[in-house]
Amino acid sequence: MIIIIRGNIISNGMSKAPSPTNAMLSHIVSALKRFCNKEIGHNIFQRSFHDHIIRNISDYNRIAKYIYENPLLWEQDCFYTEN
């Protein structure tokens, strides 16, 4: 999942307040997980996950490609079962 947080932008494209914006991310992710789990009726998220702040278009393209292609590899995963 890619979460985009829009804040105040100055002319060079950098956020005026990068630290508070980054601190907000854990609260946003936590609320999103609670909402999804409540809607579905059980926990659908793994205990830990890899998070990364996307800093440029190269990062974005690499991560977006991983998100798109990763489900195609599910049957090859060690946790895959046919049930």
C-alpha positions, -999 to 999 in steps of 0.1 A, spaced: 0 0 0 12 35 -8 -1 62 15 2 98 3 2 125 29 -3 160 15 10 189 36 22 224 31 45 225 1 71 252 -4 87 261 -37 114 234 -37 88 206 -32 98 198 4 73 197 32 75 226 57 71 201 85 86 167 76 89 154 112 52 158 122 41 144 89 63 113 94 51 109 130 15 110 117 21 79 95 21 54 124 -13 68 136 -27 66 101 -15 30 95 -29 20 129 -63 35 123 -64 19 88 -56 -15 102 -82 -13 129 -109 -2 103 -100 -30 78 -99 -57 105 -133 -45 119 -149 -45 84 -136 -79 75 -141 -94 110 -106 -107 116 -70 -96 115 -57 -95 79 -23 -79 85 9 -97 94 25 -88 128 53 -68 113 57 -51 80 83 -32 61 76 5 58 96 30 37 93 67 31 93 72 -7 117 100 -14 118 101 -52 102 88 -84 127 59 -86 116 47 -51 80 51 -61 83 31 -93 102 3 -75 77 0 -47 47 3 -70 61 -25 -92 66 -47 -61 30 -41 -49 16 -49 -83 37 -80 -90 40 -96 -55 6 -113 -55 16 -131 -86 42 -149 -66 19 -161 -38 18 -197 -49 56 -199 -46 56 -185 -11 65 -209 18 33 -199 36 10 -207 7 -16 -234 11 -43 -245 -13 -70 -240 13 
